Amino acid sequence: MRSLTLALIAAIVACSSAFANSCQQFSASTTMANGVPAAQWRTDYPIKYPDARVKQTWEFFDFHTQPIDYMNAVLKDARTSFRISNRKLVGTGQEPWWISEWLDYGSSGREPLMGLTKERGPDPGDLSKTSRDGYQVWAVGFYNRAGAAVLGDVFDEPCNPSLPVAIKFPVGTASIKFLFTDASPDEVTYLQGAPEYDAYIDPLGSGVSAHPAKERSSRPVRLLQVDISVKVRGSSETGWVFGTFVWIGPPKGDRLFDNLVPVSLQWGNDPEVYDSSVKQGWINQDLRLVTYGWDKRPTMGFLGRANGPADNIRSSCLSCHAAARTPRASIGILDNRFDMNDVTDTKKVKAHVDTWFQNIKGGQLFQPFEPAASALDYSLQLEAAIFRMCRACQTGDLHGSTPNVCRTSGLYNRAICSAPIEEGTKRELEMMPPPRQ
């Protein structure tokens, strides 16, 4: 049970508090680096879990046979919560969606205007047949009430988060993530007419390179993709369903949700399937030659698995998130860089599939032979949050006692956070990318 103090704070700031890191021993938030007010997103996490017996609207559809209806039902739950205002994505102030603590640190930490964090930089030909190198993708993700209650338990003490051996999100948990890009609509033609948003992002051409937050500037981005995920009831391949929408012009209706077209839905990773005969997902065939179907991107995900335009063709939606753990595994799919010219090499394909495309369930651990403090039930947000907090402790930007999870995970083993270190060393540590797949 969370403390009475937290309950009183939550009652005071309930629905309109601007996002700020709640740890009073931390003063290096990237949302403060550019001198503008931080985005208003909720971190007043629910104290009570919702009744899991109550069916959600999307549960009235079978995701196996009604993928579009299922996806739209999940999206409907967010339609009344988010809108475009003054070139920003904003909430109502009472939206039943919450962000994670501790994503506001390091070279990819939250920018202030929309709370975006920097994502994987797309390869040439990822977003469209003509998309070039150097484009950036930035995103902000939210959990609904069920998922946010888990965040509340984890961050009950914001300066000293608590993780069980295995996080387990309850049935009914849903998340939604908005992904933006600075890619040119002349090259990514389905973005023509897309509304522009303002965000503090890295210099032009910084798709894969990292920069300190103070080097960012306000530049226009466009909504590219919206991801959803749902913890499902009963037995399934993974316990999760992940889906992706893409923004397709010309603009219509609210120019936000009304332009979103389902791309893919996935409930399993098709383990031991080494060719294109995957069955544990759905791909929108109407988007062939729009979001996939050319030499650099013949499929959305690996050998036809589900993915979005911003995502790595060597992976899939579920594959990325299944690896969530702290500390992260010694391997990452971005480090792997499977050569897509080798998709006809049966031995290399088998090794790749057997490593990355397993149906891992909540409570199970990716790479179980490597020591871990916690399995994170598909939450890369929690993985990144713990990594960044421990990095802040290491650099001296978090003061006081080292958070317990940093010591148990081996991310930082000293009893007290480091004293402030030389700027060059600090910059080198901050520039190291967060754990992501």
C-alpha positions as CSV (number, residue, x, y, z in Angstrom):
1,M,0.0,0.0,0.0
2,R,1.4,3.4,-1.0
3,S,2.0,6.0,1.7
4,L,-0.6,8.5,2.9
5,T,1.8,11.3,1.9
6,L,1.7,10.2,-1.7
7,A,-2.1,10.0,-1.6
8,L,-2.3,13.6,-0.3
9,I,0.1,14.8,-2.9
10,A,-1.9,13.1,-5.6
11,A,-5.1,14.7,-4.4
12,I,-3.5,18.1,-4.5
13,V,-1.9,17.9,-8.0
14,A,-4.4,15.3,-9.4
15,C,-5.1,16.3,-13.0
16,S,-3.2,19.4,-14.0
17,S,0.4,19.2,-12.7
18,A,3.1,19.8,-15.3
19,F,5.4,16.9,-15.7
20,A,8.6,17.1,-13.6
21,N,10.8,14.5,-12.2
22,S,9.5,13.8,-8.7
23,C,12.8,13.0,-7.1
24,Q,14.0,16.0,-5.2
25,Q,17.6,14.8,-5.2
26,F,17.7,15.1,-9.0
27,S,18.2,18.5,-10.8
28,A,19.4,17.6,-14.3
29,S,16.1,17.0,-16.1
30,T,16.4,17.4,-19.9
31,T,12.9,19.0,-19.8
32,M,14.6,22.0,-18.1
33,A,17.5,22.4,-20.6
34,N,15.9,24.7,-23.1
35,G,14.3,27.3,-20.8
36,V,10.6,26.6,-21.7
37,P,7.8,25.2,-19.6
38,A,7.6,21.4,-19.5
39,A,4.7,19.5,-21.1
40,Q,1.8,18.8,-18.9
41,W,1.5,15.0,-18.6
42,R,0.3,13.1,-15.6
43,T,2.6,11.3,-13.1
44,D,0.1,11.3,-10.2
45,Y,-0.3,7.6,-10.5
46,P,-3.5,5.8,-9.4
47,I,-3.4,4.3,-6.0
48,K,-6.0,1.7,-6.6
49,Y,-6.0,-0.9,-9.4
50,P,-9.1,-1.0,-11.6
51,D,-11.4,-4.1,-11.3
52,A,-9.9,-6.6,-13.8
53,R,-13.2,-8.4,-14.1
54,V,-14.7,-5.5,-16.0
55,K,-14.3,-6.1,-19.8
56,Q,-12.7,-3.4,-21.8
57,T,-14.3,-2.2,-25.1
58,W,-11.7,-3.9,-27.2
59,E,-12.4,-7.3,-25.5
60,F,-15.6,-7.5,-27.5
61,F,-13.6,-8.2,-30.6
62,D,-11.4,-11.2,-31.5
63,F,-7.9,-9.8,-32.4
64,H,-7.2,-13.0,-34.4
65,T,-10.1,-12.5,-36.8
66,Q,-11.1,-8.8,-36.3
67,P,-7.7,-7.0,-36.0
68,I,-8.9,-3.7,-37.4
69,D,-12.0,-3.5,-35.1
70,Y,-9.8,-4.5,-32.2
71,M,-7.2,-1.9,-32.9
72,N,-9.7,0.9,-33.4
73,A,-11.4,0.0,-30.1
74,V,-8.1,0.5,-28.3
75,L,-7.6,3.7,-30.1
76,K,-11.1,4.9,-29.3
77,D,-10.1,4.8,-25.6
78,A,-7.5,7.6,-26.4
79,R,-9.5,9.7,-28.9
80,T,-11.1,11.9,-26.2
81,S,-7.9,12.3,-24.3
82,F,-5.5,13.8,-26.8
83,R,-5.7,16.6,-29.4
84,I,-3.6,19.1,-31.3
85,S,-3.2,22.6,-29.8
86,N,-0.7,25.4,-30.5
87,R,1.4,23.0,-32.6
88,K,1.7,20.5,-29.7
89,L,0.1,17.2,-28.7
90,V,-1.8,17.9,-25.5
91,G,-4.1,16.1,-23.1
92,T,-7.3,17.3,-21.6
93,G,-5.7,17.7,-18.2
94,Q,-7.9,14.9,-16.9
95,E,-6.8,12.2,-19.4
96,P,-6.7,8.7,-17.9
97,W,-3.2,8.2,-19.3
98,W,0.2,8.5,-17.4
99,I,3.8,8.7,-18.4
100,S,6.8,7.1,-16.7
101,E,9.2,8.8,-14.4
102,W,12.9,9.0,-15.1
103,L,12.8,9.3,-18.9
104,D,14.1,12.9,-18.7
105,Y,17.8,12.3,-18.5
106,G,20.7,11.7,-21.0
107,S,21.2,12.4,-24.7
108,S,17.8,10.9,-25.6
109,G,15.9,12.2,-22.6
110,R,12.6,14.0,-22.8
111,E,12.4,17.4,-24.6
112,P,10.1,19.9,-22.9
113,L,7.4,20.8,-25.5
114,M,5.7,17.4,-25.7
115,G,7.9,15.2,-23.4
116,L,9.4,13.3,-26.4
117,T,12.3,10.9,-26.0
118,K,14.6,10.1,-28.9
119,E,14.0,6.8,-30.6
120,R,16.1,4.6,-33.0
121,G,17.1,6.6,-36.1
122,P,15.6,4.9,-39.2
123,D,17.9,3.4,-41.9
124,P,17.7,4.8,-45.5
125,G,14.6,3.2,-47.1
126,D,12.9,2.4,-43.9
127,L,10.2,5.1,-44.0
128,S,9.7,5.0,-47.7
129,K,11.4,3.9,-50.8
130,T,13.1,7.3,-51.1
131,S,13.7,8.2,-47.5
132,R,17.3,9.1,-46.8
133,D,19.6,8.7,-43.8
134,G,19.8,11.1,-40.8
135,Y,16.1,11.5,-40.1
136,Q,15.1,11.5,-36.4
137,V,12.2,9.9,-34.6
138,W,11.0,11.1,-31.2
139,A,8.1,9.7,-29.2
140,V,6.0,9.9,-26.0
141,G,4.3,6.9,-24.5
142,F,1.5,6.5,-21.9
143,Y,-0.1,3.8,-19.8
144,N,-3.8,3.6,-18.9
145,R,-5.0,3.4,-15.4
146,A,-4.2,-0.3,-14.9
147,G,-0.6,0.1,-16.2
148,A,-0.1,3.4,-14.4
149,A,-1.0,1.7,-11.1
150,V,2.0,-0.5,-11.6
151,L,4.2,2.6,-12.3
152,G,2.9,4.0,-9.0
153,D,4.1,0.9,-7.1
154,V,7.5,1.1,-8.8
155,F,7.9,4.8,-8.2
156,D,6.3,5.0,-4.8
157,E,9.7,6.4,-3.7
158,P,10.8,8.4,-6.8
159,C,14.4,8.6,-5.7
160,N,14.5,4.8,-4.8
161,P,12.2,2.8,-7.1
162,S,11.2,-0.7,-6.2
163,L,11.1,-3.6,-8.6
164,P,9.9,-7.1,-7.8
165,V,11.8,-10.1,-9.4
166,A,9.2,-10.0,-12.1
167,I,6.9,-7.1,-13.0
168,K,3.4,-8.3,-14.0
169,F,1.0,-5.8,-15.6
170,P,-2.6,-6.7,-14.9
171,V,-5.2,-7.7,-17.5
172,G,-6.7,-4.5,-19.1
173,T,-3.3,-2.7,-19.2
174,A,-3.0,-0.7,-22.4
175,S,-0.4,1.7,-23.6
176,I,-0.3,4.1,-26.5
177,K,2.8,5.8,-28.0
178,F,2.9,8.7,-30.5
179,L,6.0,8.8,-32.7
180,F,7.1,11.9,-34.6
181,T,9.7,12.5,-37.3
182,D,11.5,15.3,-39.0
183,A,11.5,13.3,-42.3
184,S,10.6,15.3,-45.4
185,P,7.1,14.6,-46.8
186,D,8.6,15.0,-50.2
187,E,10.3,11.7,-49.6
188,V,7.8,10.1,-47.2
189,T,4.8,11.1,-49.4
190,Y,2.1,9.7,-47.1
191,L,3.0,12.4,-44.6
192,Q,2.1,15.2,-47.1
193,G,-0.4,17.6,-45.5
194,A,0.4,16.2,-42.0
195,P,0.1,18.9,-39.3
196,E,3.3,20.1,-37.9
197,Y,4.2,20.0,-34.3
198,D,7.1,21.8,-32.5
199,A,9.7,19.9,-30.5
200,Y,13.2,20.5,-29.2
201,I,15.2,17.9,-31.2
202,D,18.8,17.4,-32.2
203,P,20.4,19.2,-35.2
204,L,19.5,18.2,-38.7
205,G,20.9,14.8,-39.8
206,S,21.2,13.5,-36.3
207,G,19.2,10.3,-36.8
208,V,21.6,8.0,-35.0
209,S,24.0,10.4,-33.3
210,A,23.5,11.8,-29.8
211,H,23.6,15.4,-28.6
212,P,23.3,17.0,-25.2
213,A,19.9,18.5,-24.5
214,K,21.2,22.0,-24.5
215,E,22.2,21.6,-28.2
216,R,18.6,20.9,-29.2
217,S,16.5,23.5,-30.9
218,S,12.8,23.9,-31.7
219,R,12.0,22.4,-35.1
220,P,8.9,21.1,-36.8
221,V,8.1,17.4,-36.7
222,R,5.1,15.4,-38.0
223,L,3.2,12.5,-36.5
224,L,4.4,9.3,-38.2
225,Q,3.1,6.4,-36.2
226,V,1.0,5.4,-33.2
227,D,1.7,2.2,-31.3
228,I,-0.7,0.4,-29.0
229,S,-0.2,-2.6,-26.7
230,V,-2.7,-4.5,-24.5
231,K,-2.3,-7.1,-21.8
232,V,-4.9,-9.7,-22.7
233,R,-7.1,-11.9,-20.7
234,G,-6.6,-15.7,-20.6
235,S,-4.0,-17.8,-22.3
236,S,-2.2,-16.5,-25.4
237,E,1.1,-16.9,-27.1
238,T,2.7,-14.0,-25.1
239,G,0.0,-12.4,-22.9
240,W,0.3,-9.2,-25.0
241,V,-1.1,-7.8,-28.2
242,F,0.9,-5.1,-30.0
243,G,-0.3,-3.0,-32.9
244,T,0.8,-0.1,-35.1
245,F,-1.0,2.7,-37.0
246,V,0.5,5.1,-39.5
247,W,-0.5,8.6,-40.4
248,I,-1.7,8.7,-44.0
249,G,-2.7,11.9,-45.9
250,P,-4.4,13.9,-47.1
251,P,-5.6,15.4,-43.8
252,K,-9.2,14.9,-42.8
253,G,-11.4,15.2,-39.7
254,D,-9.4,16.0,-36.6
255,R,-6.1,15.6,-38.6
256,L,-4.9,13.3,-35.8
257,F,-6.8,10.1,-35.1
258,D,-8.9,10.3,-38.3
259,N,-5.8,9.9,-40.4
260,L,-4.5,6.9,-38.6
261,V,-4.5,3.7,-40.6
262,P,-3.8,0.2,-39.1
263,V,-0.5,-1.2,-40.2
264,S,-0.1,-4.4,-38.2
265,L,-1.2,-6.4,-35.2
266,Q,0.8,-9.1,-33.4
267,W,0.1,-11.6,-30.6
268,G,3.0,-14.0,-31.1
269,N,6.5,-14.1,-32.5
270,D,6.1,-17.2,-34.6
271,P,9.1,-19.0,-33.0
272,E,10.8,-21.7,-35.2
273,V,9.3,-20.1,-38.3
274,Y,12.2,-19.5,-40.6
275,D,10.4,-18.3,-43.7
276,S,7.5,-16.0,-44.5
277,S,4.8,-18.4,-43.3
278,V,4.1,-16.4,-40.1
279,K,0.7,-16.8,-38.6
280,Q,0.8,-15.0,-35.2
281,G,0.1,-11.6,-36.6
282,W,-1.7,-9.5,-39.2
283,I,-0.3,-7.1,-41.8
284,N,-2.5,-4.6,-43.7
285,Q,-1.9,-5.7,-47.3
286,D,-3.4,-2.4,-48.6
287,L,-0.2,-0.7,-47.4
288,R,2.0,-2.6,-49.7
289,L,4.1,0.0,-51.6
290,V,3.1,2.6,-49.1
291,T,4.9,1.5,-45.8
292,Y,6.6,-1.6,-47.2
293,G,7.2,-3.6,-50.4
294,W,10.5,-2.3,-51.9
295,D,14.0,-3.5,-52.0
296,K,15.2,-2.0,-48.7
297,R,11.9,-2.8,-46.9
298,P,10.2,-5.8,-48.5
299,T,8.2,-6.5,-45.3
300,M,7.3,-4.6,-42.2
301,G,9.1,-6.8,-39.7
302,F,11.5,-9.8,-40.0
303,L,10.2,-12.2,-42.7
304,G,6.7,-10.7,-42.6
305,R,6.2,-10.2,-38.8
306,A,4.4,-7.1,-37.5
307,N,6.1,-3.8,-37.2
308,G,5.7,-0.1,-37.9
309,P,7.4,2.2,-40.4
310,A,9.8,3.6,-37.8
311,D,10.8,0.2,-36.6
312,N,13.7,-2.1,-37.3
313,I,12.9,-4.6,-40.1
314,R,15.2,-7.1,-38.4
315,S,12.8,-7.3,-35.5
316,S,9.1,-7.1,-34.7
317,C,6.9,-5.2,-32.2
318,L,6.8,-8.1,-29.7
319,S,10.4,-9.1,-30.2
320,C,11.7,-5.7,-29.1
321,H,9.6,-5.4,-26.0
322,A,10.0,-9.1,-24.9
323,A,13.6,-8.3,-24.1
324,A,12.7,-5.8,-21.4
325,R,14.7,-6.5,-18.2
326,T,17.1,-4.8,-15.8
327,P,19.9,-4.9,-16.4
328,R,19.4,-5.3,-20.1
329,A,20.8,-8.4,-21.7
330,S,24.3,-8.3,-23.1
331,I,22.9,-8.5,-26.6
332,G,20.6,-6.1,-28.3
333,I,18.9,-6.4,-31.7
334,L,20.3,-3.0,-32.8
335,D,23.8,-4.3,-32.0
336,N,23.1,-7.5,-33.9
337,R,22.5,-5.7,-37.3
338,F,21.5,-8.9,-39.1
339,D,22.4,-8.4,-42.8
340,M,19.1,-8.4,-44.7
341,N,21.0,-9.8,-47.7
342,D,21.3,-13.0,-45.7
343,V,17.5,-13.8,-45.5
344,T,18.1,-16.8,-47.8
345,D,20.8,-18.2,-45.6
346,T,18.9,-20.8,-43.6
347,K,21.6,-21.2,-40.9
348,K,21.8,-17.4,-40.2
349,V,18.1,-17.0,-40.3
350,K,17.6,-19.8,-37.8
351,A,20.1,-18.3,-35.4
352,H,18.4,-14.9,-35.6
353,V,14.9,-16.3,-35.2
354,D,15.8,-18.6,-32.3
355,T,17.5,-15.7,-30.5
356,W,14.9,-13.0,-31.0
357,F,11.5,-14.5,-31.8
358,Q,10.4,-16.4,-28.7
359,N,7.0,-16.3,-27.1
360,I,8.1,-14.9,-23.8
361,K,5.3,-14.4,-21.2
362,G,5.1,-12.0,-18.3
363,G,7.4,-13.1,-15.5
364,Q,9.7,-14.9,-17.9
365,L,13.2,-13.5,-18.6
366,F,14.8,-12.8,-21.9
367,Q,18.3,-14.4,-21.8
368,P,17.5,-16.2,-18.5
369,F,21.1,-17.5,-18.2
370,E,22.3,-13.9,-17.6
371,P,21.8,-12.4,-14.1
372,A,18.9,-10.0,-13.7
373,A,17.3,-8.0,-11.0
374,S,13.9,-8.0,-12.6
375,A,11.9,-9.2,-15.7
376,L,9.9,-6.2,-16.9
377,D,6.9,-7.7,-18.7
378,Y,7.5,-6.0,-22.1
379,S,8.0,-2.5,-20.6
380,L,11.0,-0.9,-22.3
381,Q,9.9,2.3,-20.6
382,L,10.8,0.8,-17.2
383,E,14.0,-0.6,-18.6
384,A,15.0,2.9,-19.8
385,A,13.9,4.6,-16.7
386,I,16.0,2.5,-14.3
387,F,19.0,2.7,-16.6
388,R,18.8,6.5,-16.8
389,M,18.3,6.9,-13.1
390,C,21.3,4.8,-12.3
391,R,23.4,6.7,-14.9
392,A,22.3,10.0,-13.2
393,C,23.6,8.5,-9.9
394,Q,26.8,7.5,-11.5
395,T,27.4,11.0,-13.0
396,G,26.5,12.8,-9.7
397,D,23.3,14.4,-11.2
398,L,21.3,12.3,-8.6
399,H,22.5,12.9,-5.1
400,G,22.4,10.9,-1.9
401,S,22.2,7.1,-1.4
402,T,22.4,4.9,-4.5
403,P,19.0,3.6,-5.3
404,N,18.7,-0.1,-4.3
405,V,17.8,-1.3,-7.8
406,C,21.0,0.2,-9.2
407,R,23.0,-1.9,-6.8
408,T,21.0,-5.1,-7.2
409,S,21.1,-4.8,-11.0
410,G,24.8,-4.0,-11.0
411,L,24.2,-0.8,-12.9
412,Y,26.0,1.2,-10.1
413,N,27.4,-0.5,-7.1
414,R,28.7,2.2,-4.8
415,A,26.6,3.0,-1.7
416,I,26.5,6.8,-2.4
417,C,25.9,8.4,-5.8
418,S,29.1,9.9,-7.3
419,A,30.2,13.4,-6.6
420,P,29.9,15.7,-9.7
421,I,32.5,14.6,-12.2
422,E,34.5,16.4,-14.9
423,E,32.3,17.8,-17.7
424,G,34.0,15.7,-20.4
425,T,33.6,12.5,-18.5
426,K,30.0,13.4,-17.7
427,R,29.2,14.2,-21.3
428,E,30.7,10.8,-22.4
429,L,28.5,8.9,-19.9
430,E,25.4,10.9,-20.8
431,M,25.9,10.3,-24.5
432,M,25.8,6.5,-24.1
433,P,22.5,5.4,-25.4
434,P,19.8,4.1,-23.0
435,P,18.9,0.4,-23.1
436,R,16.6,-0.1,-26.1
437,Q,16.1,-2.6,-28.8
